[in-house]
Each structure stands twice: as structure tokens, then as C-alpha cells.
Amino acid sequence: MAHVINRDEWAATPEGWNGELQGGAYGANICVIFNMLDKPGGGPRLHRHPYAETFIIRLGTGLFTAGDQQITATAGQILVVPPDTPHKFTNLGPGPLETIDIHESGKFDTHWLE
């Protein structure tokens, strides 16, 4: 059976692309985070997952830390971080950074490192 997931079930606000979905509840082995970081410098602190995470950069420029790598990624690029790799990212500005983050798991499993 296919599932239609309405915006009010995943979006943090009715107008923005901010929110998250745990796909396991619908039989999918992924989780998705929709990030819209309006201000430069914003982003999650260092963490890791026991699965790979894929970042689709839709808008703006971000500085991604993945293990010992520093990667500047811009709109149109896709970044894949391997399992158990400490990572974080920040909006470099000057405008917003919008990403879609895909977790290879039906539920979030995040280990915060800072």
C-alpha cells in the first residue's frame, strides 16, 4: 500500500521547507530532514550515525566537516558521508542554505559528539 504523507505531518511550519520524516513508520528504510538555515553560521553540531547520510544542497553554500575533511558544497551538489563518520555543517552565507538530508535508516539514530 502506498502512503501519502501530508505536509502537516512532517513540516515544522506551514510555509517553509523545514521538517523531518521518519520513513520507518511508512515501510521505508530512510529518514529525511528538510533544512532551511536562514542565517550564516547556523547548522547542526558535530555528530555521527551508524549509517550513511546523503546531503542534497538545494540552495546556498555550506561548509561540511566529514571526519578530517572540510568540504565547501554549493547548490546542485550532493555529498555522501559514510557510516560512523563524525560530521556537521554550517551555512557560509550570504543567503540561506537549504538541504535535503537522507538517512539510510527508517528511524533516526544520532550520536551527538559536541
Backbone hydrogen bonds, N-H to C=O, Kabsch-Sander energy under -0.5 kcal/mol:
donor,donor_aa,acceptor,acceptor_aa,energy
5,I,3,H,-0.6
6,N,4,V,-0.7
9,E,6,N,-2.3
10,W,7,R,-1.6
11,A,7,R,-3.1
12,A,18,N,-3.5
13,T,18,N,-0.7
18,N,16,G,-1.0
19,G,34,F,-2.0
20,E,10,W,-1.6
21,L,32,V,-2.6
23,G,21,L,-0.8
23,G,30,I,-1.8
24,G,106,G,-2.4
25,A,22,Q,-1.1
26,Y,23,G,-2.4
27,G,24,G,-1.4
28,A,23,G,-2.4
31,C,103,H,-1.8
32,V,21,L,-2.4
33,I,101,D,-2.5
34,F,19,G,-3.3
35,N,33,I,-0.7
35,N,99,T,-2.7
37,L,97,L,-3.2
38,D,36,M,-0.8
41,G,91,N,-3.3
42,G,39,K,-1.6
47,H,87,H,-2.0
48,R,111,H,-1.5
53,E,81,V,-2.2
54,T,102,I,-2.6
55,F,79,L,-3.4
56,I,54,T,-0.5
56,I,100,I,-2.7
57,I,55,F,-0.6
57,I,77,Q,-2.5
58,R,56,I,-0.8
58,R,98,E,-2.5
59,L,98,E,-1.6
62,G,73,A,-2.7
63,L,90,T,-2.4
64,F,62,G,-0.7
64,F,71,I,-3.5
65,T,88,K,-2.7
66,A,64,F,-0.5
66,A,69,Q,-1.9
67,G,86,P,-3.2
69,Q,66,A,-2.0
71,I,64,F,-3.1
73,A,62,G,-2.5
73,A,71,I,-0.7
75,A,60,G,-1.4
76,G,57,I,-3.1
77,Q,74,T,-2.3
79,L,55,F,-2.5
81,V,53,E,-3.1
81,V,79,L,-0.5
84,D,49,H,-3.8
85,T,82,P,-1.3
87,H,47,H,-3.0
88,K,65,T,-1.8
89,F,44,P,-0.8
90,T,63,L,-1.7
91,N,42,G,-2.1
92,L,61,T,-2.4
92,L,90,T,-0.6
93,G,61,T,-0.7
97,L,37,L,-2.2
98,E,59,L,-2.5
99,T,35,N,-1.6
100,I,56,I,-2.1
101,D,33,I,-2.9
102,I,54,T,-3.3
102,I,100,I,-0.5
103,H,31,C,-3.1
103,H,101,D,-0.6
104,E,52,A,-1.9
105,S,103,H,-2.0
111,H,48,R,-2.5
112,W,110,T,-0.6
113,L,46,L,-2.7
114,E,46,L,-1.1
